[in-house]
Amino acid sequence: MTTKANDNSKNLRKTIFKALKATIKGIVFYVVYLILWQFLAPVSEFVPSFHQMIETFVSVYIALVIVADLTSDTIFQHFFNTAKALFVIVYLMLSLKTGIFGLTLETMSVIVDVRLFLVIAMLLSLLGLARSVMQAINYVNEKAELTHI
């Protein structure tokens, strides 16, 4: 009976630690977003829905980070990490479209080409996706090895 109580206590501590770690990570990500937003705020004057795009991205990304941390040491952690990488890829594709933006400022027309940024961000996200898939394969492999011993 005492070992069962110790196991319950250990599981409770582990769950509280996971929740605390996930909360701290979410807060740190949001603070970094708030600091970076101070530098990006002037851009929102030229791009009408820029603030909404960034806010949506940050909130979904932080939610995926928190859920992935809460499900650590399970296969679901790897699913959420894969979902996070796929979300970044899809969101970049949908929000940046072709990567060329045209702005008209009074008498001047400005064309901004961010295709290089788009390609670099997509490649980094693909690396994150590959890493998540490899970690999931490794996790399943380790679980399979433990059951056969």
Secondary structure as GFF3:
##gff-version 3
##sequence-region A 1 149
A	DSSP	alpha_helix	2	40	.	.	.	ID=ss1
A	DSSP	three_ten_helix	41	45	.	.	.	ID=ss2
A	DSSP	alpha_helix	50	70	.	.	.	ID=ss3
A	DSSP	alpha_helix	75	96	.	.	.	ID=ss4
A	DSSP	beta_strand	100	105	.	.	.	ID=ss5
A	DSSP	beta_strand	108	113	.	.	.	ID=ss6
A	DSSP	alpha_helix	115	148	.	.	.	ID=ss7
###
